[in-house]
Amino acid sequence: MTKPTLVVMAAGMGSRYGGLKQLDGIGAHGEVILDYSVYDAYRAGFEKVVFVIKPEMEADFRERVGDRIAKRMQVEYAFQRLDDLPEGYSVPEGRVKPWGTCHAVLSARHAVDGPFAVINADDRYGPEGFAAVYRFLSYDPTALEMGEYCMAGYLLGNTLTENGSVARGICDTDTNGLLRGITERTCIEKYGSGARFSEDNGGTWTDIPLDTTVSMNLWGFPRSFMDEAWQRFPEFLDRALEENPLKAEYFLPSVVADTLNDGFVRVTVLRSHDRWYGVTYREDRDTVRAALAGLTASGVYPEELWA
């Protein structure tokens, strides 16, 4: 069996953060946030990582991230290009925005030949989620190809920032831990000792329990997911080119939800109690730096990850 590959979506710009946060050194030796997640994946068993980046990022990314990780893992690059579209489709005039997270994953389709996990570049997920996803992807390759997906589920309270609202996928699971659906909430914030969300830009708020299971885009898929997502891409494009040609995005959770609703797959939610760290806002940087320094001091991470 081909060992699972890690796919890292690193092509996006951090607009709320104010810069290319994926390359912002935050560790004692210049490590970026994704260094810690890729290191946790490496310890879980992943030996190959594919970074999905923009072509213009390549030189900086190799120098500041990829070459360091290549000391321990096989590193490959895939480029998210606007014109990477099914035959018969072209980029709408004036479109500069990438096509979204599922398109980013599809950008790596030629570099993935077996089961794979997917993560964001700007989140520290913790070791528990990677270990669970790697075990799932390594257990039964036949079951995977018959439509078994997985997702690391996090406790909402472990994924919030003190500095503003976040977007999270709220998960609905059955008693067997299988995903029934995901509701995207784009405005969730801490509120006193709890949390709340708004659907009208802060006009009204609804409380939400801190132990709610949320998706942080740590997924596990068989290789066949690439083919399924590519086959569904034209349907999205037909709708997008009519309704919102300059900004519509092909989101990964939406594609998973569609396959789930069509009865093609089962998605097992693997619960993780790790604390998420991410730099959603520039003000988060010092908090994350201090947290990672504390994890290093307590022995969770070595002083220099890839030495």
LOMARVO-783318 format. One line per 8 residues: number of its first residue (from 1); their letters; for each residue x negated, y, z negated of N, C-alpha, C. Coordinates in Angstrom, 3 decimals. Example, Ala and Ser with C-alpha at 12.3 -4.5 7.8 and 13.67 -1.06 7.14 Angstrom:
# residues 2
1> as> -13.190/-5.690/-7.800/-12.300/-4.500/-7.800/-13.200/-3.300/-7.800; -12.850/-2.250/-7.080/-13.670/-1.060/-7.140/-12.900/0.030/-7.870 $
***
This chain:
# residues 307
1> mtkptlvv> -0.837/-1.203/0.000/0.000/0.000/0.000/-0.869/1.249/0.000; -0.496/2.245/0.805/-1.195/3.523/0.803/-0.938/4.247/-0.506; -1.989/4.747/-1.133/-1.823/5.446/-2.402/-1.097/6.774/-2.187; -0.339/7.214/-3.186/0.393/8.480/-3.048/-0.542/9.672/-2.823; -0.077/10.601/-2.021/-0.767/11.857/-1.735/-0.059/12.994/-2.465; -0.810/13.985/-2.878/-0.236/15.191/-3.467/-0.197/16.288/-2.417; 0.974/16.880/-2.202/1.144/18.002/-1.283/1.403/19.258/-2.107; 0.591/20.283/-1.898/0.693/21.520/-2.666/1.160/22.646/-1.744 $
9> maagmgsr> 2.298/23.235/-2.056/2.824/24.352/-1.275/2.173/25.642/-1.744; 1.210/26.136/-0.974/0.412/27.290/-1.398/0.427/28.423/-0.386; 1.395/28.427/0.520/1.387/29.434/1.581/2.110/30.724/1.186; 2.880/30.694/0.094/3.704/31.847/-0.242/2.938/32.952/-0.943; 3.392/34.152/-0.754/2.849/35.308/-1.451/3.684/35.578/-2.694; 3.028/35.983/-3.791/3.742/36.283/-5.028/4.215/37.723/-5.041; 5.395/37.974/-4.457/5.862/39.353/-4.302/6.127/40.035/-5.639; 6.740/39.297/-6.593/7.019/39.923/-7.888/5.746/40.121/-8.692 $
17> ygglkqld> 4.755/39.260/-8.449/3.489/39.353/-9.176/2.618/40.467/-8.622; 2.746/40.738/-7.327/2.002/41.826/-6.732/0.693/41.400/-6.098; 0.618/40.211/-5.566/-0.624/39.774/-4.934/-0.597/38.299/-4.636; -1.706/37.788/-4.124/-1.805/36.373/-3.794/-2.181/35.609/-5.058; -1.176/35.322/-5.879/-1.438/34.791/-7.207/-2.053/33.406/-7.174; -1.910/32.684/-6.044/-2.489/31.349/-5.968/-4.015/31.382/-6.120; -4.656/32.506/-5.778/-6.114/32.602/-5.823/-6.604/33.469/-6.970; -5.741/33.753/-7.923/-6.094/34.609/-9.044/-6.716/33.769/-10.156 $
25> gigahgev> -8.029/33.941/-10.364/-8.719/33.169/-11.385/-8.164/33.423/-12.769; -7.869/32.323/-13.495/-7.242/32.470/-14.797/-7.935/31.635/-15.871; -8.813/30.702/-15.454/-9.560/29.882/-16.394/-10.922/30.467/-16.695; -11.618/29.862/-17.653/-12.909/30.386/-18.097/-13.958/30.363/-16.999; -13.820/29.461/-16.031/-14.804/29.342/-14.952/-14.170/29.677/-13.595; -13.162/30.560/-13.620/-12.532/30.998/-12.392/-11.457/30.078/-11.865; -11.058/29.073/-12.650/-9.995/28.172/-12.199/-8.683/28.949/-12.020; -7.930/28.555/-11.009/-6.600/29.112/-10.803/-5.583/28.139/-11.379 $
33> ildysvyd> -4.329/28.566/-11.457/-3.315/27.718/-12.081/-3.235/26.351/-11.411; -3.303/26.324/-10.085/-3.131/25.029/-9.426/-4.294/24.084/-9.696; -5.473/24.616/-10.097/-6.555/23.731/-10.522/-6.083/22.801/-11.630; -5.324/23.344/-12.578/-4.890/22.561/-13.738/-3.850/21.518/-13.326; -2.935/21.891/-12.437/-1.950/20.914/-11.985/-2.597/19.823/-11.141; -3.497/20.215/-10.231/-4.155/19.199/-9.402/-5.024/18.300/-10.284; -5.644/18.860/-11.306/-6.448/18.042/-12.217/-5.561/17.034/-12.956; -4.389/17.478/-13.407/-3.456/16.550/-14.053/-3.013/15.454/-13.082 $
41> ayragfek> -2.798/15.823/-11.822/-2.435/14.823/-10.814/-3.577/13.843/-10.589; -4.792/14.351/-10.541/-5.977/13.508/-10.364/-6.080/12.495/-11.510; -5.880/12.954/-12.728/-5.943/12.047/-13.878/-4.817/11.013/-13.841; -3.687/11.360/-13.219/-2.564/10.420/-13.120/-2.825/9.336/-12.082; -3.777/9.576/-11.156/-4.095/8.573/-10.145/-4.162/9.082/-8.721; -3.703/10.291/-8.463/-3.759/10.841/-7.109/-5.213/11.054/-6.695; -5.544/10.620/-5.483/-6.912/10.748/-4.981/-7.014/11.684/-3.783; -5.872/12.032/-3.185/-5.867/12.895/-2.005/-4.878/14.035/-2.224 $
49> vvfvikpe> -5.288/15.247/-1.836/-4.417/16.413/-1.927/-4.418/17.136/-0.587; -3.221/17.554/-0.158/-3.067/18.344/1.057/-2.554/19.718/0.650; -3.317/20.747/0.936/-2.908/22.106/0.631/-2.230/22.715/1.855; -0.998/23.158/1.677/-0.273/23.838/2.746/-0.495/25.333/2.553; -1.184/25.960/3.492/-1.549/27.366/3.378/-1.262/28.086/4.695; -1.400/29.397/4.671/-1.359/30.173/5.901/-2.745/30.132/6.542; -2.811/30.151/7.863/-4.122/30.086/8.522/-5.084/31.170/8.059; -4.569/32.367/7.813/-5.448/33.475/7.421/-5.981/33.337/5.998 $
57> meadfrer> -5.448/32.395/5.216/-5.923/32.163/3.853/-7.082/31.178/3.795; -7.352/30.482/4.876/-8.193/29.292/4.809/-9.569/29.548/4.206; -10.286/30.548/4.685/-11.652/30.767/4.212/-11.677/31.052/2.719; -10.828/31.967/2.253/-10.785/32.289/0.829/-10.340/31.087/0.007; -9.366/30.346/0.515/-8.838/29.212/-0.241/-9.888/28.115/-0.397; -10.592/27.833/0.682/-11.651/26.822/0.602/-12.710/27.228/-0.420; -13.120/28.475/-0.365/-14.202/28.933/-1.224/-13.787/28.964/-2.690; -12.573/29.412/-2.966/-12.162/29.663/-4.345/-11.418/28.510/-4.979 $
65> vgdriakr> -10.949/27.549/-4.169/-10.178/26.428/-4.717/-10.607/25.091/-4.117; -10.436/24.954/-2.815/-10.565/23.652/-2.174/-11.916/22.998/-2.320; -13.004/23.755/-2.140/-14.337/23.163/-2.209/-14.639/22.634/-3.607; -14.089/23.289/-4.615/-14.305/22.843/-5.996/-13.589/21.517/-6.241; -12.332/21.423/-5.800/-11.552/20.206/-6.008/-12.101/19.055/-5.176; -12.703/19.377/-4.050/-13.253/18.341/-3.159/-14.400/17.568/-3.792; -14.914/18.030/-4.922/-15.934/17.270/-5.639/-15.377/15.964/-6.195; -14.062/15.913/-6.426/-13.441/14.737/-7.038/-12.390/14.065/-6.165 $
73> mqveyafq> -11.747/14.844/-5.264/-10.621/14.328/-4.499/-10.831/14.547/-3.008; -10.144/13.763/-2.215/-10.100/14.011/-0.773/-9.182/15.200/-0.535; -9.688/16.229/0.118/-8.938/17.467/0.330/-8.695/17.664/1.822; -7.446/17.912/2.184/-7.092/18.268/3.552/-6.232/19.525/3.534; -6.136/20.165/4.696/-5.380/21.404/4.822/-4.334/21.264/5.917; -3.179/21.848/5.666/-2.122/21.954/6.673/-1.682/23.410/6.690; -1.281/23.880/7.851/-0.966/25.294/8.003/0.514/25.481/8.305; 1.142/26.321/7.485/2.543/26.650/7.718/2.610/27.775/8.747 $
81> rlddlpeg> 3.095/27.429/9.923/3.170/28.377/11.031/4.631/28.607/11.409; 4.962/29.845/11.693/6.333/30.174/12.067/6.791/29.412/13.305; 5.863/29.150/14.228/6.250/28.518/15.489/6.198/26.989/15.443; 6.032/26.408/14.248/6.078/24.957/14.108/7.546/24.547/14.005; 8.192/24.428/15.155/9.629/24.210/15.243/9.926/23.052/16.188; 11.096/22.433/16.058/11.474/21.366/16.994/11.530/21.890/18.426; 11.382/20.991/19.355/11.399/21.351/20.768/12.705/22.065/21.115; 12.580/23.158/21.871/13.748/23.918/22.287/14.046/25.116/21.418 $
89> ysvpegrv> 13.325/25.270/20.316/13.540/26.401/19.414/12.323/27.322/19.442; 12.557/28.608/19.216/11.477/29.583/19.182/11.707/30.555/18.036; 10.664/31.263/17.664/10.744/32.207/16.544/11.570/33.417/16.967; 12.587/33.799/16.177/13.382/34.983/16.522/12.510/36.244/16.527; 12.796/37.152/17.427/12.052/38.410/17.487/12.182/39.152/16.160; 11.040/39.549/15.605/11.032/40.289/14.348/10.887/39.430/13.111; 10.929/38.102/13.258/10.808/37.208/12.100/9.361/37.124/11.655; 9.090/37.434/10.382/7.752/37.282/9.795/7.797/36.399/8.555 $
97> kpwgtcha> 8.975/36.190/7.985/9.128/35.408/6.764/8.975/33.922/7.077; 8.223/33.173/6.250/8.122/31.716/6.446/9.505/31.059/6.381; 9.592/29.832/6.883/10.873/29.137/6.981/11.270/28.423/5.696; 10.526/28.598/4.587/10.957/28.027/3.322/10.184/26.800/2.896; 10.549/26.288/1.717/9.754/25.241/1.073/9.808/23.906/1.795; 10.950/23.541/2.379/10.989/22.258/3.094/10.160/22.351/4.368; 10.159/23.507/5.013/9.295/23.689/6.180/7.832/23.601/5.769; 7.494/24.119/4.580/6.117/23.994/4.085/5.735/22.531/3.950 $
105> vlsarhav> 6.634/21.729/3.392/6.367/20.295/3.254/6.185/19.664/4.630; 7.044/20.009/5.563/6.947/19.451/6.910/5.642/19.841/7.593; 5.059/20.952/7.201/3.772/21.357/7.773/2.686/20.329/7.485; 2.876/19.519/6.433/1.893/18.499/6.057/2.214/17.125/6.619; 3.205/17.042/7.509/3.680/15.717/7.947/2.609/14.914/8.674; 1.677/15.572/9.343/0.641/14.842/10.079/-0.511/14.398/9.171; -0.540/14.890/7.940/-1.609/14.550/7.005/-1.167/13.546/5.951; 0.101/13.142/5.989/0.665/12.230/4.987/1.070/10.933/5.677 $
113> dgpfavin> 0.530/9.809/5.199/0.833/8.518/5.820/1.423/7.511/4.843; 1.908/7.995/3.707/2.501/7.119/2.709/3.323/7.947/1.741; 3.656/7.394/0.576/4.427/8.158/-0.405/3.670/9.402/-0.836; 4.418/10.426/-1.242/3.756/11.675/-1.605/4.566/12.439/-2.646; 3.857/13.242/-3.412/4.473/14.156/-4.362/4.309/15.574/-3.838; 5.190/16.462/-4.272/5.178/17.857/-3.846/5.210/18.751/-5.078; 4.378/19.804/-5.064/4.411/20.801/-6.134/4.249/22.198/-5.551; 4.632/23.193/-6.349/4.299/24.584/-6.061/2.855/24.846/-6.469 $
121> addrygpe> 2.247/25.856/-5.861/0.866/26.190/-6.193/0.754/27.053/-7.441; 1.816/27.698/-7.846/1.716/28.698/-8.907/2.359/28.247/-10.214; 2.484/26.939/-10.405/3.041/26.394/-11.648/2.087/25.389/-12.263; 1.927/25.452/-13.585/1.217/24.407/-14.316/2.280/23.482/-14.894; 2.294/22.226/-14.442/3.365/21.294/-14.766/3.092/20.451/-16.003; 1.827/20.202/-16.316/1.488/19.327/-17.419/1.316/17.886/-16.979; 0.594/17.076/-17.754/0.240/15.722/-17.327/1.396/14.726/-17.311; 2.405/14.911/-18.166/3.462/13.902/-18.300/4.234/13.718/-16.999 $
129> gfaavyrf> 4.601/14.811/-16.342/5.365/14.725/-15.106/4.599/14.039/-13.992; 3.309/14.367/-13.840/2.506/13.740/-12.788/2.348/12.243/-13.022; 2.117/11.863/-14.279/1.956/10.444/-14.580/3.227/9.667/-14.238; 4.388/10.240/-14.568/5.652/9.563/-14.299/5.909/9.455/-12.796; 5.642/10.528/-12.059/5.871/10.506/-10.609/4.914/9.535/-9.933; 3.658/9.515/-10.351/2.698/8.600/-9.738/3.111/7.148/-9.970; 3.553/6.823/-11.181/4.010/5.449/-11.470/5.189/5.088/-10.577; 6.109/6.008/-10.428/7.300/5.754/-9.608/6.902/5.483/-8.158 $
137> lsydptal> 6.022/6.316/-7.619/5.631/6.185/-6.220/4.761/4.956/-5.968; 4.168/4.435/-7.011/3.263/3.288/-6.854/3.931/1.952/-7.120; 5.173/1.962/-7.600/5.774/0.739/-8.128/6.277/-0.207/-7.040; 7.135/0.274/-6.141/7.796/-0.611/-5.181/7.922/0.093/-3.834; 6.960/-0.063/-2.935/6.999/0.639/-1.651/8.222/0.292/-0.808; 8.727/-0.914/-0.915/9.920/-1.299/-0.143/11.136/-0.500/-0.595; 11.300/-0.373/-1.911/12.424/0.402/-2.445/12.314/1.866/-2.042; 11.091/2.391/-2.041/10.897/3.786/-1.646/11.409/4.023/-0.235 $
145> emgeycma> 11.018/3.166/0.677/11.413/3.369/2.065/12.914/3.147/2.281; 13.577/2.538/1.326/15.021/2.350/1.434/15.786/3.525/0.820; 15.065/4.558/0.399/15.754/5.767/-0.047/15.680/6.054/-1.525; 14.569/5.723/-2.163/14.373/6.042/-3.572/13.461/7.260/-3.677; 14.012/8.358/-4.188/13.237/9.568/-4.443/13.141/9.748/-5.954; 12.267/10.658/-6.382/12.216/10.989/-7.799/11.918/12.472/-7.971; 12.170/12.949/-9.163/11.947/14.343/-9.508/11.588/14.441/-10.974; 10.586/15.237/-11.317/10.285/15.489/-12.720/11.253/16.544/-13.235 $
153> gyllgntl> 11.970/16.207/-14.294/12.930/17.133/-14.886/12.369/17.739/-16.163; 12.454/19.048/-16.267/11.892/19.779/-17.407/13.013/20.386/-18.242; 12.736/20.601/-19.534/13.683/21.284/-20.400/13.627/22.780/-20.093; 14.788/23.361/-19.847/14.838/24.782/-19.483/14.030/25.642/-20.448; 14.159/25.381/-21.745/13.467/26.200/-22.731/11.960/26.172/-22.605; 11.426/25.123/-21.955/9.977/25.024/-21.750/9.519/25.690/-20.464; 10.440/26.326/-19.737/10.088/26.867/-18.422/10.403/28.356/-18.282; 10.641/29.037/-19.390/11.016/30.452/-19.319/9.834/31.360/-19.631 $
161> tengsvar> 9.907/32.588/-19.153/8.899/33.599/-19.429/9.502/34.709/-20.281; 8.663/35.387/-21.042/9.119/36.505/-21.859/9.279/37.785/-21.040; 8.858/37.756/-19.776/8.690/39.006/-19.037/9.717/39.252/-17.939; 10.798/38.493/-17.921/11.824/38.724/-16.909/12.582/37.455/-16.590; 13.360/37.508/-15.549/14.184/36.370/-15.153/13.404/35.417/-14.248; 13.885/34.178/-14.170/13.293/33.162/-13.302/14.411/32.468/-12.536; 14.035/31.785/-11.470/14.967/30.948/-10.724/14.681/29.494/-11.056; 15.728/28.742/-11.329/15.578/27.333/-11.669/16.721/26.539/-11.042 $
169> gicdtdtn> 16.433/25.284/-10.716/17.453/24.375/-10.231/18.042/23.608/-11.401; 19.314/23.844/-11.718/19.980/23.193/-12.844/20.457/21.817/-12.393; 20.000/20.789/-13.087/20.242/19.408/-12.658/21.439/18.786/-13.363; 22.237/18.092/-12.593/23.346/17.292/-13.115/22.971/15.831/-12.933; 22.850/15.089/-14.035/22.446/13.686/-13.967/23.514/12.795/-14.584; 23.523/11.526/-14.160/24.458/10.581/-14.758/23.792/9.871/-15.930; 24.491/8.916/-16.511/23.985/8.246/-17.706/22.771/7.371/-17.418; 22.515/7.075/-16.160/21.357/6.271/-15.779/20.155/7.121/-15.377 $
177> gllrgite> 20.283/8.420/-15.535/19.180/9.303/-15.183/19.064/9.573/-13.697; 20.131/9.317/-12.934/20.131/9.592/-11.506/20.717/10.978/-11.245; 20.129/11.676/-10.325/20.556/13.030/-9.997/21.879/12.996/-9.235; 22.847/13.789/-9.702/24.116/13.932/-8.992/24.162/15.222/-8.175; 23.401/16.222/-8.605/23.394/17.473/-7.867/22.513/18.507/-8.551; 22.153/19.545/-7.796/21.356/20.652/-8.317/22.065/21.954/-7.975; 22.208/22.816/-8.968/22.760/24.147/-8.754/21.655/25.167/-8.928; 21.372/25.935/-7.892/20.316/26.941/-7.967/20.819/28.165/-8.729 $
185> rtciekyg> 20.116/28.501/-9.797/20.391/29.725/-10.548/19.196/30.651/-10.363; 19.416/31.779/-9.733/18.303/32.659/-9.365/17.990/33.711/-10.407; 18.784/33.782/-11.475/18.546/34.806/-12.501/18.831/34.210/-13.875; 17.809/33.575/-14.472/17.903/33.012/-15.819/16.875/33.723/-16.692; 17.266/34.091/-17.900/16.336/34.782/-18.775/16.519/34.352/-20.225; 15.468/34.556/-21.013/15.573/34.352/-22.448/16.514/35.402/-23.031; 17.237/34.984/-24.067/18.204/35.892/-24.681/18.308/35.529/-26.152; 17.662/36.312/-27.022/17.630/35.972/-28.431/16.936/34.639/-28.631 $
193> sgarfsed> 17.613/33.699/-29.260/17.051/32.368/-29.472/17.523/31.378/-28.423; 18.173/31.874/-27.377/18.686/30.998/-26.341/18.349/31.509/-24.954; 19.213/31.159/-23.996/19.009/31.580/-22.607/20.359/31.857/-21.980; 20.352/32.622/-20.894/21.579/32.939/-20.181/21.268/33.124/-18.698; 22.308/33.025/-17.870/22.111/33.258/-16.440/23.186/34.211/-15.924; 22.862/34.871/-14.813/23.794/35.790/-14.175/23.915/35.431/-12.705; 25.120/35.571/-12.191/25.363/35.343/-10.768/25.653/36.638/-10.023; 25.605/37.782/-10.735/25.919/39.072/-10.110/24.900/40.140/-10.496 $
201> nggtwtdi> 23.609/39.728/-10.485/22.504/40.665/-10.742/22.606/41.363/-12.093; 23.038/40.615/-13.104/23.067/41.155/-14.461/24.357/41.828/-14.852; 25.360/41.787/-13.984/26.647/42.387/-14.339/27.337/41.612/-15.440; 27.332/40.306/-15.337/27.893/39.422/-16.365/26.922/38.285/-16.608; 27.007/37.692/-17.805/26.060/36.645/-18.195/26.807/35.452/-18.778; 26.215/34.267/-18.597/26.745/33.026/-19.149/25.631/32.313/-19.903; 25.910/31.898/-21.136/24.905/31.172/-21.913/24.636/29.806/-21.290; 23.391/29.345/-21.465/23.001/28.030/-20.960/22.077/27.380/-21.982 $
209> pldttvsm> 22.297/26.119/-22.353/21.495/25.473/-23.396/20.018/25.359/-23.001; 19.151/25.496/-23.981/17.713/25.407/-23.741/17.273/23.994/-23.358; 18.078/22.981/-23.720/17.703/21.601/-23.374/18.288/21.155/-22.035; 18.795/22.099/-21.253/19.277/21.788/-19.911/18.118/21.287/-19.046; 18.339/20.234/-18.267/17.303/19.710/-17.372/17.228/20.556/-16.104; 16.017/20.984/-15.773/15.839/21.818/-14.582/14.755/21.223/-13.688; 14.856/21.553/-12.410/13.832/21.169/-11.440/12.811/22.289/-11.304; 11.534/21.893/-11.286/10.448/22.845/-11.059/9.736/22.540/-9.739 $
217> nlwgfprs> 10.403/21.790/-8.857/9.835/21.415/-7.556/8.635/20.475/-7.691; 8.713/19.550/-8.647/7.784/18.421/-8.672/8.584/17.193/-8.246; 8.436/16.836/-6.956/9.218/15.777/-6.344/8.322/14.620/-5.932; 8.923/13.449/-5.799/8.238/12.289/-5.244/9.079/11.680/-4.134; 8.447/11.434/-2.970/9.171/10.964/-1.794/8.431/9.833/-1.097; 9.157/8.981/-0.374/8.514/8.079/0.590/8.145/8.874/1.839; 7.284/8.300/2.680/6.889/8.981/3.912/8.102/9.264/4.807; 9.112/8.441/4.727/10.289/8.604/5.585/11.023/9.918/5.336 $
225> fmdeawqr> 10.800/10.540/4.186/11.445/11.835/3.942/11.015/12.868/4.978; 9.768/12.806/5.416/9.292/13.744/6.441/10.153/13.629/7.701; 10.415/12.399/8.130/11.214/12.188/9.336/12.655/12.661/9.133; 13.196/12.362/7.953/14.575/12.760/7.657/14.710/14.281/7.656; 13.776/14.973/7.013/13.834/16.434/6.935/13.636/17.077/8.302; 12.769/16.485/9.132/12.534/17.026/10.475/13.792/16.840/11.354; 14.467/15.711/11.185/15.680/15.471/11.959/16.809/16.417/11.559; 16.821/16.842/10.298/17.857/17.757/9.820/17.527/19.222/10.116 $
233> fpefldra> 16.311/19.494/10.502/15.857/20.869/10.715/16.655/21.597/11.810; 16.929/20.983/12.968/17.691/21.701/13.998/19.058/22.175/13.525; 19.745/21.377/12.725/21.060/21.807/12.213/20.924/23.072/11.382; 19.870/23.129/10.551/19.620/24.341/9.785/19.321/25.515/10.714; 18.474/25.284/11.710/18.082/26.373/12.608/19.277/26.916/13.382; 20.155/26.047/13.833/21.336/26.513/14.557/22.155/27.481/13.709; 22.318/27.138/12.455/23.080/27.987/11.552/22.304/29.259/11.211; 21.016/29.099/10.935/20.196/30.243/10.531/20.063/31.269/11.654 $
241> leenplka> 19.865/30.805/12.865/19.665/31.725/13.980/20.923/32.520/14.295; 22.060/31.996/13.881/23.317/32.721/14.075/23.619/33.657/12.914; 23.349/33.201/11.682/23.797/33.945/10.509/22.729/34.875/9.930; 21.469/34.432/9.902/20.432/35.229/9.239/19.073/34.893/9.840; 18.845/35.270/11.094/17.648/34.796/11.809/16.326/35.276/11.240; 16.312/36.376/10.506/15.049/36.937/10.031/14.673/36.449/8.630; 15.637/35.940/7.853/15.330/35.626/6.459/15.785/34.247/5.979; 16.595/33.539/6.739/17.090/32.236/6.276/15.928/31.281/6.025 $
249> eyflpsvv> 16.037/30.458/4.964/14.959/29.545/4.585/15.477/28.119/4.434; 14.653/27.199/4.855/14.937/25.765/4.780/14.381/25.265/3.451; 15.229/25.254/2.425/14.779/24.978/1.071/14.718/23.478/0.798; 13.668/23.055/0.115/13.496/21.644/-0.216/14.635/21.090/-1.070; 15.031/21.757/-2.180/16.136/21.204/-2.977/17.424/21.070/-2.183; 17.663/21.973/-1.240/18.892/21.897/-0.443/18.884/20.673/0.464; 17.727/20.353/1.026/17.627/19.174/1.883/17.824/17.911/1.054; 17.221/17.871/-0.139/17.425/16.719/-1.018/18.904/16.582/-1.368 $
257> adtlndgf> 19.545/17.701/-1.685/20.967/17.672/-2.037/21.801/17.158/-0.879; 21.468/17.572/0.348/22.227/17.111/1.511/22.089/15.599/1.707; 20.871/15.085/1.576/20.682/13.639/1.727/21.392/12.880/0.609; 21.401/13.472/-0.582/22.088/12.855/-1.713/23.591/12.824/-1.465; 24.141/13.941/-1.002/25.586/14.016/-0.746/26.015/13.086/0.375; 25.108/12.860/1.318/25.428/11.957/2.433/25.321/10.485/2.039; 24.886/10.213/0.809/24.794/8.843/0.329/23.605/8.075/0.831; 22.582/8.790/1.347/21.421/8.119/1.914/20.395/7.698/0.861 $
265> vrvtvlrs> 20.375/8.372/-0.277/19.271/8.187/-1.214/19.767/8.147/-2.652; 18.856/7.735/-3.527/19.009/7.909/-4.963/17.814/8.709/-5.458; 18.073/9.631/-6.370/17.001/10.458/-6.928/16.945/10.207/-8.430; 15.852/9.618/-8.887/15.658/9.361/-10.312/15.001/10.564/-10.957; 15.589/11.061/-12.035/15.032/12.200/-12.765/14.137/11.662/-13.875; 12.860/11.978/-13.790/11.857/11.537/-14.757/11.599/12.693/-15.721; 12.049/12.557/-16.929/12.010/13.701/-17.845/10.596/13.944/-18.379; 10.233/15.213/-18.412/8.951/15.637/-18.960/9.200/16.651/-20.069 $
273> hdrwygvt> 8.464/16.515/-21.159/8.575/17.466/-22.265/7.405/18.454/-22.278; 6.616/18.454/-21.207/5.493/19.387/-21.133/5.986/20.821/-21.013; 5.137/21.720/-21.461/5.421/23.154/-21.347/4.928/23.651/-20.005; 5.824/24.281/-19.267/5.453/24.916/-18.003/4.729/26.233/-18.277; 3.726/26.500/-17.463/3.112/27.825/-17.463/3.016/28.302/-16.025; 3.370/29.544/-15.818/3.285/30.113/-14.483/3.194/31.618/-14.550; 2.693/32.204/-13.476/2.564/33.654/-13.409/3.625/34.162/-12.441; 4.842/34.276/-12.960/5.926/34.838/-12.172/5.761/36.347/-12.062 $
281> yredrdtv> 5.326/36.957/-13.155/5.091/38.397/-13.213/3.645/38.646/-13.635; 3.115/39.806/-13.258/1.740/40.128/-13.621/1.534/40.088/-15.129; 2.584/40.440/-15.885/2.469/40.438/-17.344/2.301/39.033/-17.915; 2.627/38.007/-17.134/2.476/36.629/-17.599/1.019/36.190/-17.663; 0.150/36.910/-16.983/-1.220/36.434/-16.791/-1.954/36.216/-18.111; -1.879/37.169/-19.007/-2.607/37.046/-20.274/-2.051/35.905/-21.119; -0.731/35.726/-21.085/-0.114/34.639/-21.842/-0.600/33.286/-21.336; -0.631/33.122/-20.014/-1.056/31.852/-19.429/-2.542/31.622/-19.680 $
289> raalaglt> -3.338/32.665/-19.543/-4.777/32.529/-19.806/-5.018/32.039/-21.227; -4.318/32.643/-22.204/-4.490/32.248/-23.600/-4.014/30.821/-23.837; -2.903/30.441/-23.207/-2.373/29.092/-23.384/-3.330/28.047/-22.826; -3.890/28.289/-21.654/-4.813/27.332/-21.053/-6.115/27.259/-21.841; -6.544/28.400/-22.386/-7.730/28.387/-23.244/-7.479/27.543/-24.489; -6.263/27.639/-25.030/-5.915/26.829/-26.195/-5.872/25.346/-25.871; -5.335/24.988/-24.710/-5.303/23.585/-24.303/-6.710/23.046/-24.071; -7.595/23.895/-23.577/-8.993/23.487/-23.395/-9.664/23.282/-24.751 $
297> asgvypee> -9.432/24.208/-25.659/-10.042/24.107/-26.987/-9.562/22.863/-27.737; -8.320/22.449/-27.479/-7.777/21.282/-28.186/-8.110/19.973/-27.476; -8.812/20.037/-26.351/-9.261/18.831/-25.666/-8.352/18.308/-24.581; -7.241/19.013/-24.306/-6.359/18.566/-23.224/-7.069/18.665/-21.877; -7.872/19.713/-21.702/-8.678/19.900/-20.494/-10.132/20.064/-20.865; -11.036/19.606/-19.995/-12.467/19.850/-20.230/-12.787/21.338/-20.012; -13.921/21.757/-20.486/-14.319/23.156/-20.377/-14.384/23.599/-18.921; -14.897/22.758/-18.052/-14.959/23.062/-16.628/-14.341/21.887/-15.885 $
305> lwa> -13.186/22.122/-15.245/-12.375/21.008/-14.756/-13.074/20.099/-13.775; -13.759/20.652/-12.779/-14.250/19.854/-11.680/-15.768/19.671/-11.700; -16.390/19.967/-12.833/-17.849/19.830/-12.919/-18.258/18.373/-12.763 $
***
